[in-house]
Amino acid sequence: MNCRSETSSGIKSRNTVPMSNQANIMRGWIMKLAKTIATVAATLSLLFPLAACGGNSTTTEPDRAETNAEELASEPESSEPQAVESTQAEEENILFSDAEWPENEVTALVPKPEFSAPIESVSTNDSDTVRSVNAQWTGVTQSEVAEYVQALKDAGFTFEASETSSDTMYSYRAQNADLTASIESRSSYAVADVSLMRVLTSSVAITSEEDQGASAEPEYEYHLRLDLTLNILQ
């Protein structure tokens, strides 16, 4: 009996851990656990700011796009294209508008032209010593020009007159006063210069022997230029 008790007591002494060792083991576990928790907390503290930044970027970009779209929609339309269109319209009106015979000191000295063709262009010049008018027509007839030249002669444009004529052109130039007398009296005198030119508009092509005997003639068009100059002698 004594031997069994000694054996059991010996076993108890070998399996039992002292209290001091148990405390050390528990302290070690707690320290390891604390380190693990600290490491996890540090890792999470680094991940949360990155996730927050990423979230802000994805949420703000659509807002920026919507804001830009609203700003563009609210901006007033530019008026520059309208200004360009109006400028082009004005230029077209100037280029294609019908010219009119001017009424001034120079044109008052000559008969007003009454041709069947409209005036193509008119230009004037006004200075202290010279005032002039230039007008041009296309499509006038020879008889109309001849009648107007006679009207100029009747109005007194017979001084220093010169007249030339050919198959392709006609011109008449004259003054309404004697130049020498005008210079001596310091009076003004006017010069009228009429130029008529014939321009070929279509030609007849001979393609066969039969066409050679035909009496077809080419077509022409007449261009008239009238220059009026008032010389003011001082």
C-alpha positions as CSV (number, residue, x, y, z in Angstrom):
1,M,0.0,0.0,0.0
2,N,2.8,2.3,0.8
3,C,4.4,1.6,-2.6
4,R,1.2,2.7,-4.5
5,S,0.9,5.9,-2.6
6,E,4.4,6.8,-3.3
7,T,4.0,6.0,-7.0
8,S,0.9,8.1,-7.4
9,S,2.4,10.9,-5.5
10,G,5.4,10.8,-7.7
11,I,3.3,11.0,-10.8
12,K,1.5,14.0,-9.5
13,S,4.8,15.7,-8.9
14,R,5.9,15.1,-12.4
15,N,2.7,16.3,-14.3
16,T,1.9,19.3,-12.3
17,V,3.1,22.7,-13.8
18,P,4.2,25.4,-11.3
19,M,2.0,28.6,-11.1
20,S,4.9,30.8,-12.1
21,N,5.4,29.0,-15.4
22,Q,1.8,29.2,-16.2
23,A,1.8,33.0,-15.7
24,N,4.8,33.4,-18.0
25,I,3.1,31.3,-20.7
26,M,-0.1,33.4,-20.5
27,R,1.9,36.6,-20.5
28,G,3.7,35.5,-23.7
29,W,0.4,34.6,-25.4
30,I,-1.1,38.0,-24.5
31,M,2.0,39.8,-25.9
32,K,1.8,37.9,-29.1
33,L,-1.9,38.6,-29.4
34,A,-1.4,42.3,-28.8
35,K,1.3,42.4,-31.5
36,T,-1.0,40.7,-33.9
37,I,-3.8,43.1,-33.2
38,A,-1.5,46.1,-33.5
39,T,-0.2,44.8,-36.9
40,V,-3.7,44.3,-38.2
41,A,-4.8,47.7,-37.0
42,A,-1.8,49.4,-38.7
43,T,-2.6,47.6,-42.0
44,L,-6.2,48.6,-41.8
45,S,-5.3,52.2,-41.1
46,L,-3.3,52.2,-44.4
47,L,-6.0,50.6,-46.5
48,F,-8.9,52.8,-45.4
49,P,-7.4,56.1,-46.7
50,L,-6.7,54.5,-50.1
51,A,-10.2,53.1,-50.3
52,A,-11.6,56.5,-49.4
53,C,-9.5,58.3,-52.1
54,G,-10.6,55.8,-54.7
55,G,-14.2,56.2,-53.7
56,N,-14.0,60.0,-54.0
57,S,-12.5,59.8,-57.5
58,T,-15.2,57.6,-58.8
59,T,-18.0,59.7,-57.3
60,T,-16.6,63.1,-58.3
61,E,-15.8,62.4,-62.0
62,P,-19.5,62.0,-63.1
63,D,-20.3,65.1,-61.1
64,R,-17.6,67.1,-62.9
65,A,-18.9,65.8,-66.3
66,E,-22.5,66.8,-65.4
67,T,-21.3,70.2,-64.2
68,N,-19.4,70.9,-67.4
69,A,-22.4,69.9,-69.5
70,E,-24.6,72.2,-67.5
71,E,-22.1,75.1,-67.9
72,L,-21.9,74.5,-71.7
73,A,-25.7,74.4,-72.0
74,S,-26.1,77.6,-70.0
75,E,-23.5,79.6,-72.0
76,P,-25.1,81.9,-74.6
77,E,-24.5,81.1,-78.3
78,S,-21.8,83.1,-80.0
79,S,-23.0,85.8,-82.3
80,E,-19.9,85.7,-84.5
81,P,-21.3,83.3,-87.1
82,Q,-24.4,85.6,-87.4
83,A,-22.1,88.6,-87.9
84,V,-20.2,86.7,-90.7
85,E,-23.5,85.8,-92.4
86,S,-24.7,89.4,-92.3
87,T,-21.4,90.7,-93.6
88,Q,-21.6,88.2,-96.5
89,A,-25.2,89.3,-97.2
90,E,-24.2,93.0,-97.3
91,E,-21.3,92.2,-99.8
92,E,-23.7,90.3,-102.0
93,N,-26.1,93.2,-102.0
94,I,-23.3,95.6,-103.0
95,L,-22.0,93.3,-105.8
96,F,-25.4,92.4,-107.3
97,S,-27.4,95.5,-106.8
98,D,-28.5,97.5,-109.8
99,A,-26.3,100.6,-110.2
100,E,-28.1,104.0,-110.7
101,W,-27.2,107.0,-112.7
102,P,-25.9,109.6,-110.1
103,E,-27.3,113.1,-109.8
104,N,-24.5,115.6,-109.2
105,E,-22.8,118.6,-110.6
106,V,-21.0,116.6,-113.3
107,T,-24.0,114.6,-114.6
108,A,-26.1,117.8,-114.7
109,L,-23.9,119.0,-117.6
110,V,-24.8,116.0,-119.9
111,P,-28.1,114.4,-121.0
112,K,-29.1,111.4,-118.9
113,P,-28.5,108.2,-120.8
114,E,-31.6,106.2,-121.6
115,F,-30.3,102.9,-122.9
116,S,-32.1,99.6,-123.1
117,A,-29.4,97.8,-121.1
118,P,-29.0,98.6,-117.4
119,I,-26.0,100.3,-115.9
120,E,-23.4,97.7,-114.8
121,S,-21.2,99.9,-112.6
122,V,-20.8,103.6,-111.6
123,S,-17.9,105.2,-109.8
124,T,-17.4,108.8,-108.8
125,N,-14.5,111.0,-107.7
126,D,-14.8,114.3,-106.0
127,S,-11.9,116.6,-105.2
128,D,-11.2,120.3,-105.1
129,T,-10.0,120.6,-108.8
130,V,-11.4,117.5,-110.5
131,R,-14.8,115.8,-110.3
132,S,-15.6,112.8,-112.4
133,V,-18.1,110.1,-113.1
134,N,-17.5,106.7,-114.8
135,A,-20.4,104.5,-115.9
136,Q,-20.4,101.3,-117.9
137,W,-23.1,99.3,-119.8
138,T,-23.1,95.9,-121.5
139,G,-25.6,95.1,-124.3
140,V,-26.2,98.5,-125.7
141,T,-26.8,99.0,-129.5
142,Q,-24.9,101.0,-131.9
143,S,-27.9,103.2,-132.8
144,E,-28.4,104.0,-129.0
145,V,-24.8,105.1,-128.7
146,A,-25.0,107.2,-131.9
147,E,-28.2,109.0,-130.6
148,Y,-26.5,109.7,-127.3
149,V,-23.4,111.1,-128.9
150,Q,-25.6,113.5,-130.9
151,A,-27.3,114.5,-127.7
152,L,-23.9,115.3,-126.3
153,K,-23.1,117.5,-129.3
154,D,-26.4,119.3,-128.9
155,A,-25.5,120.0,-125.2
156,G,-22.3,121.8,-126.3
157,F,-19.7,119.0,-126.2
158,T,-18.1,120.0,-129.6
159,F,-14.9,121.7,-128.5
160,E,-11.6,119.8,-129.2
161,A,-13.7,117.0,-130.5
162,S,-12.2,113.7,-131.8
163,E,-14.1,110.8,-133.3
164,T,-12.9,107.4,-134.4
165,S,-14.7,104.4,-135.8
166,S,-13.8,100.9,-136.9
167,D,-15.3,97.4,-137.1
168,T,-14.6,96.7,-133.5
169,M,-14.7,100.0,-131.7
170,Y,-16.1,103.6,-131.7
171,S,-15.1,106.6,-129.6
172,Y,-16.0,110.2,-129.2
173,R,-14.3,112.7,-127.0
174,A,-15.1,116.4,-126.7
175,Q,-15.3,119.4,-124.3
176,N,-18.2,121.7,-123.6
177,A,-16.0,124.8,-123.7
178,D,-12.9,126.1,-125.3
179,L,-9.9,125.2,-123.2
180,T,-8.0,128.5,-123.9
181,A,-11.1,130.6,-123.1
182,S,-11.7,128.6,-119.9
183,I,-8.2,129.1,-118.7
184,E,-8.3,132.8,-119.3
185,S,-11.6,133.3,-117.6
186,R,-10.8,130.8,-114.8
187,S,-14.0,129.0,-115.5
188,S,-14.7,125.3,-115.4
189,Y,-15.0,123.0,-118.3
190,A,-16.2,119.4,-118.8
191,V,-14.9,116.6,-120.9
192,A,-17.1,113.8,-122.2
193,D,-15.4,110.6,-123.4
194,V,-17.5,107.9,-125.0
195,S,-16.0,104.5,-125.8
196,L,-17.9,101.7,-127.5
197,M,-16.2,98.3,-128.0
198,R,-17.6,95.3,-129.9
199,V,-16.8,92.0,-128.3
200,L,-17.3,88.6,-129.9
201,T,-19.7,86.5,-127.9
202,S,-20.0,83.4,-130.2
203,S,-18.4,82.2,-133.4
204,V,-19.7,80.0,-136.2
205,A,-17.8,76.8,-136.8
206,I,-17.7,75.5,-140.4
207,T,-17.8,71.6,-140.2
208,S,-18.7,70.6,-143.8
209,E,-18.6,71.8,-147.4
210,E,-22.3,72.6,-147.2
211,D,-21.8,74.9,-144.3
212,Q,-19.2,76.9,-146.2
213,G,-21.9,78.3,-148.4
214,A,-24.1,79.3,-145.4
215,S,-24.5,83.0,-144.6
216,A,-24.3,82.5,-140.8
217,E,-22.5,85.3,-139.0
218,P,-20.8,85.4,-135.6
219,E,-22.6,87.2,-132.7
220,Y,-21.2,90.3,-131.0
221,E,-21.9,92.3,-127.9
222,Y,-21.2,96.0,-127.3
223,H,-19.7,97.4,-124.2
224,L,-20.0,101.1,-123.5
225,R,-17.9,103.2,-121.2
226,L,-18.8,106.8,-120.5
227,D,-16.3,109.1,-118.7
228,L,-17.3,112.5,-117.6
229,T,-14.8,114.9,-116.1
230,L,-15.4,118.4,-114.7
231,N,-12.2,120.4,-114.4
232,I,-12.4,123.3,-112.0
233,L,-10.0,126.1,-112.7
234,Q,-9.0,128.3,-109.8
